[in-house]
Amino acid sequence: MKKIAILVGARPNFMKAAPIIRALRSRRFQLRPFLIHSGQHYDRAMSQVFFSELGLPKPDRHLGVGSGSQAEQTAGVMTALEPVLRELKPALLMVVGDVNSTMAGALTAAKLHLPVAHVEAGLRSFNREMPEEINRVVTDSVSDLLFTTEKSAEKNLRAEGVPPGRIHFVGNVMIDTLLALRGKARKISHYRKLGLQPGGYALVTLHRPSNVDAVPELREILRALVEVSKSLPVVFPVHPRTRKNLEAFGLWKKSAKGPGLILTEPLGYLQFLSLMDRARMVLTDSGGIQEETTVLGVPCLTMRNETERPVTVEVGTNIMVGSDPGRIVREAGKILRGGGKKGRIPAKWDGKAAIRIVEILSKVDWRS
Ligand code: UD1
């Protein structure tokens, strides 16, 4: 059986890797997954909780890299991963998404002359100030198999000179997980535990460095959220990076005081999905949540100026609103009055992406 090494590191990787590992374990493919966790995310709420909820196996190796500057984290993953790959000699390294661990893994494997597969390839925000954009471009440039979620990705890769035979439009593995666990999340009804009604609250996530690492941006976005919370309760599970900054900038106590603003610890997958599924609207700067809200049919306001996931705007429920507080409040008001943008589900976001990926892997001629 061929060994397929899969590297995960940060929260948004786990829900993407889970269905792939499940599919790889199916006997008919003669492939065996070997799971490596870089340790980029290490808090229980950012990592372990997802392993149990998503049915992920305990990692075969944990690299324990942890936090650091962009360079420290990237170098840390590369240094720790290299001997593992040398010893394991997998048929291929699979990386998912666009976090620092993704790029570090792809570079390490490519330099060992191991084939690299990138799941969620080709997405481009065309904003190189986002660390993720550098990660995407570098990862794709050294990948041998590029699995895409939407048509724009193929266009971007072709424009960068990637041979068409390497690109496979397979759909969205994160949506595989969402569709598999939506029923279970509905039973949890996490909003009730917060004293909220279905459709009776907004849900917020915020963690992009461009929104939370400087005082003016963070203060202004917070002001907008407090304003929205005067019309509708706002649930805000706070990412560790955001919490640290709110505290360091002296904004934590102030934000906790907004009357309708409910700050919580980061939530597990099922609790968060339960909240997202029944929210009146979602305000976010995340990548994946733009896609999840499109599938759930929940209006999404993305607090960024561009998206690497244009299908969520063209076909789905997503609207880009930037970080201007006036615009955020106006667009939230429109959703409250009019119900928000209606969307459709993008092509191949049907719960079968992981199977498509593994079917393609099973047909690779490993000798060539
Ligand atoms: C990372 C990804 C981002 C993804 C996000 C999801 C990169 C460049 N960024 O951003 O694409 O959307 O994960 O969460 O890879 N921290 C903790 N505990 C943890 C993890 C982080 O306290 O378990 C704190 C640390 O202070 C750390 C900071 O959060 O320095 C940022 O963590 P890091 O992994 O560098 O980036 P994220 O902002 O989480």
Residues whose N, C-alpha, C, O or C-beta is under 5 A from the ligand:
A	BS01	UD1	A10 R11 P12 Q40 H41 Y42 D43 M46 S67 G68 D98 V99 N100 P131 E132 H207 P240 R241
